[in-house]
Amino acid sequence: MLITTKTSTDRWHRTHLATCWVVSFLLVAVVSATTVSATTVSAANYRVEVEQGGVARWDGDDITRCGMDGKSFAPVDGACWFPIDFRRDLGRLEIARWTSSGLDTGWLDIVPREFEQQDIEFPDDTYVHLSQENLTRHHQEQSVIRPLLRKDWKQPAQFSIPLGTPAASLPKGGGFGAHRTFNGEPRARHRGMDYAISAGTPVTAVAPGNVVLAEEHFFAGLGVYINHGNGLFSLSFHMQSATEAGSTVEKGAKIGEVGSTGRSTGPHLHLGLHWRGAWIDPEWLITKADSIPQVQEAP
């Protein structure tokens, strides 16, 4: 539930929030046979600020379950992680952490991030005004991808944070969340990070996982989709070669080579991270993991 008010958290709100989480979690526990007690509710006031497209971390001893948006999920590396989609409205979210001692609740405030403007020129109209054939192809591809990214959130995490780099030598990335125009016309915002890397450079898996899709798409070109568990997927696009779907990869394993396939103006790697329904800036889990905002007890 998104709460847009910025007023202070009074006792009624704390009690209501905790009660909602207890009821929600107990329903989950009945289904999953989870044995964690959620009846002891902490009165502490925990808070964190996270920018759009960012991630928050909540540490603690013996964490057994985490919660946000009325859903519960497993911790990773003994901590709760809260990914925030880059398009999510500013406001306040309720978050939760279950330990052997009971339930802690808190607030996550989404704060604004400034995203760049990209104006891209294509030499022809193919990727700007789609033919009926290409539009139908794109819709068919999306009908496969969308449900794929919504499944297996309960699969155990195969990764630890920080993730690995998608190439041995990684330049500074750009373009995440960018507002874009193609040949002067507004188009959808950019969901991944682009890295200017030479064609033929090996692309590597950022974490262990299962390759659930590897094929050529109209916009993304040759891409690889890897399920890393806990609802985290990595997407590598525009490659000139790729591993096969159905394979299992380890962190650092080669999954393809940089190319310029699909809607691309030159060789580069597009890396996207989709975690439990949120498109997040990959840099937070790769190069900026030590700077991820921590949930703290408010003074």
C-alpha positions in Angstrom: 0.0 0.0 0.0 1.4 3.4 -1.0 0.7 6.1 1.6 1.3 9.6 0.2 1.0 11.5 3.4 4.1 13.0 4.9 2.6 13.5 8.4 4.3 11.9 11.5 3.4 8.4 12.4 1.1 8.4 15.3 0.1 5.5 17.6 -3.0 4.6 15.6 -1.1 4.3 12.3 1.6 2.1 14.0 -1.0 -0.2 15.5 -3.0 -0.4 12.3 0.2 -1.1 10.2 1.3 -3.8 12.6 -2.1 -5.4 12.7 -2.3 -5.5 8.9 1.1 -7.2 8.7 0.3 -9.7 11.4 -2.9 -10.7 9.6 -1.2 -10.8 6.2 1.7 -12.8 7.4 -0.5 -15.3 9.3 -2.4 -16.0 6.1 0.9 -16.6 4.3 2.1 -18.8 7.2 -1.0 -21.0 7.0 -0.3 -21.7 3.3 3.4 -22.1 3.5 3.6 -23.8 7.0 6.0 -21.0 8.1 6.6 -21.4 11.8 7.8 -17.9 12.6 5.9 -16.1 15.3 4.5 -12.7 14.2 2.5 -11.9 17.4 5.2 -9.9 19.1 5.2 -6.5 17.5 8.0 -4.0 18.0 6.9 -0.5 18.9 10.2 0.9 17.5 9.9 3.5 14.7 12.2 2.4 11.8 12.7 4.5 8.7 14.7 4.8 5.5 14.7 7.0 2.4 15.3 5.5 -1.0 15.5 7.2 -4.4 13.4 6.0 -7.3 15.1 3.0 -8.9 17.0 2.3 -5.7 17.1 -0.4 -3.0 16.9 -0.3 0.8 18.5 -2.8 3.2 17.3 -3.9 6.7 19.7 -5.9 8.7 19.0 -7.8 11.9 19.6 -11.0 13.8 17.7 -14.2 12.8 15.6 -12.6 10.1 13.2 -15.2 8.8 10.8 -13.1 6.6 10.5 -9.6 5.1 7.5 -7.7 3.9 6.5 -4.7 1.6 3.3 -3.8 -0.2 1.4 -6.4 1.8 3.6 -9.3 0.5 6.1 -11.3 2.4 9.4 -12.7 0.9 12.6 -14.4 2.1 15.7 -12.5 3.2 18.9 -12.6 1.2 22.3 -12.8 2.9 20.4 -12.6 6.2 18.9 -9.2 5.4 15.7 -7.7 4.0 16.0 -5.9 0.7 13.4 -3.5 -0.7 13.7 -2.7 -4.4 11.9 0.4 -5.7 10.9 0.7 -9.3 12.3 3.8 -11.0 8.8 4.9 -12.1 7.2 4.5 -8.7 5.4 7.6 -7.3 6.9 9.5 -4.4 5.4 8.6 -1.0 5.6 6.3 1.9 5.5 2.5 2.0 5.1 0.2 5.0 7.8 -2.4 5.4 8.2 -5.3 7.8 10.9 -7.6 9.2 10.2 -10.9 11.0 12.8 -12.3 13.4 12.7 -15.0 16.1 11.6 -12.3 18.5 8.6 -11.2 16.5 7.6 -8.5 14.0 9.3 -5.1 13.4 7.5 -2.5 11.2 8.7 0.7 9.7 8.4 3.3 6.9 10.2 3.6 3.6 10.0 7.0 2.0 10.5 7.2 -1.8 12.4 10.3 -2.7 13.0 11.8 -6.2 15.9 11.0 -8.5 16.8 13.2 -11.5 16.9 11.2 -14.7 18.6 12.3 -17.9 17.0 13.1 -21.2 18.2 11.2 -24.3 17.5 12.3 -27.8 18.4 9.5 -30.2 18.5 9.7 -34.0 18.0 6.6 -36.2 19.0 6.6 -39.8 15.8 4.9 -40.9 12.3 4.6 -39.6 12.2 0.9 -38.9 12.5 1.2 -35.1 10.5 4.4 -34.8 7.3 3.8 -36.7 6.7 0.0 -36.6 5.2 -1.9 -39.5 2.2 -4.0 -38.6 4.4 -7.1 -38.9 7.0 -5.8 -36.5 4.3 -4.5 -34.1 2.7 -7.9 -34.0 6.1 -9.5 -33.4 6.8 -7.2 -30.5 3.5 -7.9 -28.9 4.1 -11.6 -29.2 7.5 -11.3 -27.6 6.1 -9.3 -24.7 3.4 -11.9 -24.1 6.2 -14.3 -23.3 8.5 -12.0 -21.3 5.9 -10.4 -19.0 4.7 -13.6 -17.3 8.2 -14.9 -17.2 9.3 -12.0 -15.0 6.4 -12.4 -12.6 7.0 -16.1 -11.8 9.3 -17.9 -9.3 9.5 -15.1 -6.7 9.5 -17.8 -4.0 12.5 -19.6 -5.5 15.4 -19.4 -3.1 18.1 -16.8 -3.9 21.1 -18.1 -5.7 23.0 -14.8 -5.4 24.7 -12.7 -2.8 25.1 -8.9 -2.9 27.2 -7.3 -4.4 26.6 -9.0 -7.7 29.4 -9.5 -10.2 30.1 -7.2 -13.2 28.7 -8.1 -16.6 32.1 -7.7 -18.2 35.7 -8.0 -17.0 36.4 -4.3 -17.6 33.3 -2.3 -17.0 33.1 1.4 -18.0 30.8 3.9 -16.4 27.3 3.2 -17.4 24.5 5.5 -18.4 20.9 5.9 -19.5 19.1 4.2 -16.6 15.5 5.5 -16.4 16.2 8.1 -19.1 13.4 10.0 -20.8 13.9 9.3 -24.5 12.9 10.6 -27.9 13.6 8.7 -31.1 13.9 11.0 -34.2 12.3 13.7 -32.1 9.3 11.6 -30.9 8.8 10.7 -27.2 9.2 7.0 -26.4 9.2 4.7 -23.3 11.7 5.3 -20.6 14.9 3.2 -20.5 14.7 0.3 -18.0 18.4 -0.7 -18.0 21.9 0.6 -17.9 24.0 0.9 -21.1 27.7 0.2 -21.1 29.8 1.3 -24.1 31.8 -1.9 -24.7 33.5 -3.1 -27.9 31.8 -5.8 -30.0 33.0 -9.3 -29.3 33.7 -8.6 -25.6 32.6 -11.5 -23.4 29.4 -10.8 -21.4 29.4 -12.6 -18.0 26.6 -13.6 -15.6 26.3 -11.2 -12.6 25.3 -14.1 -10.4 24.5 -17.9 -10.5 21.2 -18.7 -12.1 19.1 -20.4 -14.7 18.9 -19.1 -18.3 15.2 -19.0 -18.8 15.2 -17.3 -22.2 17.8 -16.7 -24.9 16.6 -15.5 -28.2 16.5 -12.6 -30.7 13.8 -9.9 -30.2 12.8 -7.0 -32.3 13.9 -4.2 -29.9 16.3 -6.0 -27.6 18.2 -7.9 -30.3 19.8 -11.1 -29.0 19.2 -11.2 -25.3 19.7 -13.5 -22.3 17.3 -13.6 -19.4 18.6 -15.3 -16.2 16.5 -16.2 -13.1 18.7 -15.7 -10.0 15.9 -16.6 -7.5 14.1 -14.4 -4.9 12.4 -12.7 -7.8 15.7 -11.3 -9.3 16.2 -11.5 -13.1 19.1 -10.1 -15.1 18.6 -9.2 -18.7 21.5 -8.7 -21.2 20.6 -7.3 -24.6 22.0 -6.4 -28.1 24.5 -9.3 -28.1 26.0 -10.9 -31.1 26.2 -14.3 -29.6 24.5 -15.9 -26.6 24.3 -19.1 -24.5 21.3 -21.4 -24.8 18.1 -21.3 -22.8 17.8 -24.0 -20.2 21.5 -23.9 -19.1 22.6 -23.2 -15.5 25.4 -20.6 -15.1 27.7 -19.6 -12.3 28.7 -16.0 -11.4 31.3 -14.8 -13.9 30.4 -17.4 -16.6 30.4 -16.3 -20.2 26.8 -15.9 -21.5 27.5 -14.2 -24.8 29.4 -11.4 -26.6 28.7 -7.7 -26.9 27.1 -6.7 -30.2 24.7 -4.2 -31.7 21.6 -6.2 -32.6 18.0 -5.0 -32.3 17.3 -1.3 -31.8 20.9 -0.1 -31.3 23.1 2.7 -32.7 26.4 0.9 -32.0 28.1 -1.8 -30.0 27.1 -1.7 -26.3 25.7 -3.9 -23.5 22.3 -3.2 -22.0 22.0 -4.7 -18.5 18.6 -4.7 -16.8 17.8 -5.9 -13.3 14.1 -6.7 -12.5 13.7 -7.6 -8.8 10.3 -8.7 -7.4 8.4 -6.5 -10.0 10.7 -3.5 -9.8 13.1 -2.2 -12.4 16.1 -1.0 -10.5 19.4 0.7 -11.3 22.0 -2.2 -11.7 24.7 0.0 -10.2 23.1 -0.3 -6.7 23.8 -4.0 -6.6 27.1 -4.1 -8.5 29.3 -1.0 -7.8 27.3 0.9 -5.1 26.2 -2.0 -2.8 28.2 -0.5 0.1 26.1 2.7 -0.3 22.6 1.1 -0.2 20.5 3.0 2.3 20.0 1.1 5.6 16.8 1.0 7.6 17.5 2.7 11.0 15.6 3.3 14.2 14.4 6.8 14.2 15.6 9.0 17.1 
